[in-house]
Amino acid sequence: MLSSTRSGATMAVVAMLCVQLGLAVSVGLLDRIGPLGTAWLRLTLAGVLILVVVRPRPSSFRRRTFLACVGLGVVTACMTMLFMEAVARLPLGTASALEFLGPLTVAIIHGRGGKKLWPVVAAVGVVLLTRPWQGGADLLGVGYALASACCWASYILLTQRVGDEVSGVRGLAISMPVAGIVATLAYGADVVGHLTWQLLLGGVGLAILLPLVPFSLELLALRRLTTSAFGTLMSLEPAIALAIGLVVLHQMPDAVAAAGVLFVVAAGIGAERGGRREPVPETA
């Protein structure tokens, strides 16, 4: 079903737009509570919001399904926190390029036949867009970015599994609170004392924009796309970030960046055309 593929690709692209817009509007919070504090705030509030709205019953889940949801929550928190640690030590382009190794690896491993071409095309585009050869590399920062890439790869696989086995967004109603708990244990104590009502209100809006809406869309997209197609589509994110920078910050891309956009758009089109999945019956 071509329509299913297109709807999945559209969901993935909208999710990436939400992520980039969420990062753009979080500048004020970054200045006040730092990148890790901002990550903690959005994960925790997103977990509370979805728990209140969906109100999942753990007893209605199969044991293996519930454990997959918990695992997804742990991976989500680790992916977010590790990437923020990497950004604190590396140029954003370098950290992003390294983290994209996660979904690209998933795309390459799970691709079949000619589909393996699209992850390679996307990888070229990501390199051109982010130019990881620029700037000095902090080895600890590189380690954090690679660890985040591993988490992102696991996130894709677990999200697809949870989406296949759990109807609606009930799986996220387990994984997001777990992510909030993990983030709280890791960093919450350092931020709680700095919270104000203004920060909480801003955090609620940010939690809806990032991660609640994009994570929900990614779960729905992975019900319609193969992991190879989804991993390739994630490589559109640097191009989306470039476009938002052009519109919001009036940053004109140079020829290398423009070439990168063409590569990732071509890969996205290829993935969208060949990434349909057969419907999977929900079991929980």
C-alpha positions as CSV (number, residue, x, y, z in Angstrom):
1,M,0.0,0.0,0.0
2,L,1.7,3.1,-1.3
3,S,-0.6,5.3,0.9
4,S,0.6,3.6,4.0
5,T,4.2,4.2,3.0
6,R,3.5,7.9,2.3
7,S,1.7,8.4,5.6
8,G,4.5,6.8,7.5
9,A,7.1,9.0,5.7
10,T,4.9,12.1,6.4
11,M,4.7,11.2,10.1
12,A,8.5,10.8,10.3
13,V,9.1,14.1,8.6
14,V,6.6,15.9,10.9
15,A,8.3,14.3,13.9
16,M,11.6,15.7,12.8
17,L,10.1,19.2,12.3
18,C,8.8,19.1,15.8
19,V,12.2,18.1,17.1
20,Q,14.0,20.9,15.4
21,L,11.3,23.5,16.4
22,G,11.5,22.2,19.9
23,L,15.2,22.7,20.0
24,A,14.8,26.2,18.5
25,V,12.3,27.3,21.2
26,S,14.3,25.8,24.1
27,V,17.1,28.3,23.9
28,G,15.7,30.3,26.8
29,L,15.6,27.1,29.0
30,L,19.1,26.2,28.0
31,D,20.4,29.5,29.3
32,R,18.7,29.0,32.6
33,I,19.1,25.4,33.5
34,G,21.6,24.1,31.0
35,P,21.2,21.4,28.3
36,L,20.9,18.5,30.7
37,G,18.4,20.3,32.9
38,T,16.3,21.1,29.8
39,A,16.5,17.4,28.7
40,W,15.4,16.3,32.2
41,L,12.5,18.8,32.3
42,R,11.1,17.8,29.0
43,L,11.4,14.1,29.6
44,T,9.9,14.3,33.1
45,L,7.0,16.5,32.1
46,A,6.3,14.5,29.0
47,G,6.1,11.3,31.1
48,V,3.7,13.0,33.6
49,L,1.5,14.3,30.8
50,I,1.1,11.1,28.9
51,L,0.6,9.1,32.1
52,V,-2.3,11.4,33.1
53,V,-3.9,11.4,29.6
54,V,-3.6,7.8,28.6
55,R,-3.6,6.1,32.1
56,P,-2.2,2.8,31.0
57,R,-2.8,-0.4,33.0
58,P,0.4,-2.4,33.4
59,S,-1.7,-5.5,34.1
60,S,-3.1,-5.4,30.6
61,F,0.4,-5.8,29.0
62,R,2.1,-9.1,28.4
63,R,5.2,-9.4,30.4
64,R,7.6,-9.3,27.4
65,T,5.7,-6.3,26.0
66,F,5.8,-4.4,29.2
67,L,9.6,-5.1,29.5
68,A,10.0,-3.8,25.9
69,C,8.2,-0.6,26.9
70,V,10.5,-0.2,30.0
71,G,13.5,-0.9,27.8
72,L,12.4,1.8,25.4
73,G,12.1,4.3,28.2
74,V,15.6,3.6,29.5
75,V,17.0,3.9,25.9
76,T,15.1,7.1,25.3
77,A,16.5,8.8,28.5
78,C,20.0,7.6,27.7
79,M,19.9,8.7,24.1
80,T,18.7,12.2,25.1
81,M,21.2,12.7,28.0
82,L,24.2,11.2,26.2
83,F,23.6,13.4,23.2
84,M,23.5,16.5,25.4
85,E,26.7,15.5,27.0
86,A,28.3,15.1,23.5
87,V,27.0,18.5,22.4
88,A,28.6,20.1,25.5
89,R,32.0,18.8,24.3
90,L,31.8,18.7,20.5
91,P,30.6,21.1,17.7
92,L,26.9,20.3,17.1
93,G,27.7,19.2,13.5
94,T,30.3,16.7,14.6
95,A,28.0,15.3,17.4
96,S,25.1,15.0,15.0
97,A,27.1,13.3,12.3
98,L,28.4,10.7,14.8
99,E,24.9,10.1,16.3
100,F,23.4,9.6,12.9
101,L,25.6,6.5,12.6
102,G,22.9,4.8,14.7
103,P,19.9,5.0,12.4
104,L,22.1,4.6,9.3
105,T,23.5,1.4,10.7
106,V,20.0,0.1,11.3
107,A,19.0,1.1,7.7
108,I,22.0,-0.6,6.2
109,I,21.6,-3.8,8.3
110,H,17.9,-4.1,7.6
111,G,18.0,-3.0,4.0
112,R,17.4,-5.6,1.2
113,G,18.9,-5.5,-2.3
114,G,18.8,-2.1,-3.9
115,K,17.5,-0.5,-0.6
116,K,21.1,-0.6,0.7
117,L,21.9,2.2,-1.7
118,W,19.7,4.8,0.1
119,P,21.5,4.6,3.4
120,V,24.8,5.2,1.6
121,V,23.4,8.2,-0.3
122,A,22.0,9.5,3.0
123,A,25.3,9.0,4.7
124,V,27.1,11.1,2.1
125,G,24.5,13.9,2.6
126,V,24.8,13.8,6.3
127,V,28.6,14.1,6.0
128,L,28.3,17.1,3.6
129,L,25.8,18.8,5.9
130,T,27.5,18.3,9.2
131,R,31.2,18.3,8.1
132,P,32.6,16.3,11.0
133,W,36.1,17.0,9.9
134,Q,35.8,20.6,11.1
135,G,36.9,21.5,14.6
136,G,38.9,19.6,17.2
137,A,37.4,16.4,18.5
138,D,37.2,15.7,22.2
139,L,37.6,12.0,22.7
140,L,35.1,11.9,25.6
141,G,32.6,13.8,23.5
142,V,33.1,11.3,20.7
143,G,32.4,8.5,23.1
144,Y,29.2,10.1,24.3
145,A,28.1,10.7,20.7
146,L,28.8,7.1,19.7
147,A,27.0,5.8,22.8
148,S,24.0,8.0,21.8
149,A,24.1,6.5,18.3
150,C,23.9,3.0,19.8
151,C,20.9,4.2,21.9
152,W,19.2,5.7,18.8
153,A,19.6,2.4,16.9
154,S,18.1,0.6,19.9
155,Y,15.3,3.2,20.1
156,I,14.3,2.5,16.5
157,L,14.1,-1.2,17.0
158,L,12.3,-1.0,20.3
159,T,9.9,1.6,19.1
160,Q,8.9,-0.6,16.1
161,R,8.5,-3.6,18.4
162,V,6.3,-1.7,20.9
163,G,4.3,-0.1,18.1
164,D,3.6,-3.6,16.6
165,E,2.6,-5.1,19.9
166,V,0.6,-2.3,21.6
167,S,-2.4,-0.4,20.3
168,G,-2.4,3.4,20.1
169,V,0.2,5.1,22.2
170,R,-0.2,3.0,25.3
171,G,3.4,1.8,24.9
172,L,4.6,5.3,25.2
173,A,2.5,5.8,28.3
174,I,4.9,3.3,29.9
175,S,8.2,4.2,28.2
176,M,7.9,8.0,28.7
177,P,7.4,7.9,32.5
178,V,10.3,5.4,32.7
179,A,12.5,7.9,30.7
180,G,11.5,10.6,33.1
181,I,12.4,8.5,36.1
182,V,15.8,7.6,34.6
183,A,16.5,11.2,33.8
184,T,15.5,12.3,37.3
185,L,17.8,9.7,38.9
186,A,20.6,10.9,36.6
187,Y,20.2,14.7,36.9
188,G,16.9,15.8,38.5
189,A,18.4,16.6,41.9
190,D,20.6,19.3,40.3
191,V,17.7,21.1,38.7
192,V,14.8,20.9,41.1
193,G,16.1,23.8,43.2
194,H,16.2,26.1,40.2
195,L,12.6,25.5,39.1
196,T,10.0,28.3,38.9
197,W,6.4,28.4,37.7
198,Q,7.6,30.1,34.5
199,L,10.1,27.3,33.9
200,L,7.4,24.7,34.5
201,L,4.9,26.3,32.1
202,G,7.6,26.6,29.5
203,G,8.6,23.1,30.1
204,V,5.1,21.8,29.6
205,G,4.9,23.4,26.2
206,L,8.3,22.1,25.3
207,A,7.5,18.6,26.5
208,I,4.5,18.5,24.2
209,L,6.5,19.7,21.2
210,L,9.6,17.6,22.1
211,P,9.4,14.7,22.9
212,L,5.7,13.8,23.2
213,V,4.4,14.6,19.7
214,P,7.5,13.5,17.7
215,F,7.9,10.2,19.7
216,S,4.2,9.4,19.2
217,L,4.6,10.1,15.4
218,E,7.7,8.0,15.2
219,L,5.9,5.1,16.8
220,L,3.0,5.4,14.3
221,A,5.5,5.8,11.4
222,L,7.4,2.6,12.4
223,R,4.1,0.7,12.1
224,R,4.1,1.6,8.4
225,L,7.8,1.7,7.4
226,T,10.6,-0.8,7.6
227,T,13.5,0.1,9.9
228,S,15.7,0.6,6.9
229,A,13.3,3.2,5.4
230,F,12.8,4.9,8.8
231,G,16.6,5.0,9.5
232,T,17.2,6.6,6.1
233,L,14.4,9.1,6.6
234,M,16.0,10.2,9.9
235,S,18.9,11.4,7.8
236,L,16.6,14.2,6.6
237,E,16.9,15.8,10.0
238,P,20.1,17.8,9.2
239,A,18.4,19.1,6.1
240,I,15.3,20.2,8.1
241,A,17.6,21.8,10.6
242,L,19.3,23.7,7.8
243,A,15.9,24.9,6.4
244,I,14.8,26.1,9.8
245,G,18.1,27.9,10.2
246,L,17.5,29.6,6.9
247,V,14.0,30.7,7.7
248,V,14.4,31.5,11.4
249,L,18.0,32.6,11.6
250,H,18.5,33.8,8.0
251,Q,21.5,31.5,7.6
252,M,22.2,30.9,3.9
253,P,23.6,27.4,3.1
254,D,26.7,27.2,1.0
255,A,27.2,24.9,-2.0
256,V,28.4,22.0,0.1
257,A,25.4,22.2,2.4
258,A,23.1,22.5,-0.6
259,A,24.7,19.4,-2.1
260,G,24.1,17.6,1.2
261,V,20.4,18.5,1.1
262,L,20.1,17.0,-2.4
263,F,21.7,13.8,-1.2
264,V,19.4,13.3,1.8
265,V,16.3,14.3,-0.1
266,A,17.1,11.8,-2.8
267,A,17.7,9.1,-0.1
268,G,14.4,10.1,1.6
269,I,12.5,9.7,-1.7
270,G,14.1,6.3,-2.3
271,A,13.2,5.2,1.3
272,E,9.7,6.4,1.0
273,R,9.1,4.5,-2.2
274,G,10.6,1.2,-0.9
275,G,9.9,1.2,2.8
276,R,6.3,-0.2,3.1
277,R,5.7,-2.8,5.8
278,E,2.9,-5.3,5.8
279,P,0.4,-4.6,8.6
280,V,1.3,-6.3,11.9
281,P,-1.6,-7.4,14.2
282,E,-1.5,-5.8,17.6
283,T,-1.3,-8.2,20.5
284,A,-1.7,-6.0,23.6
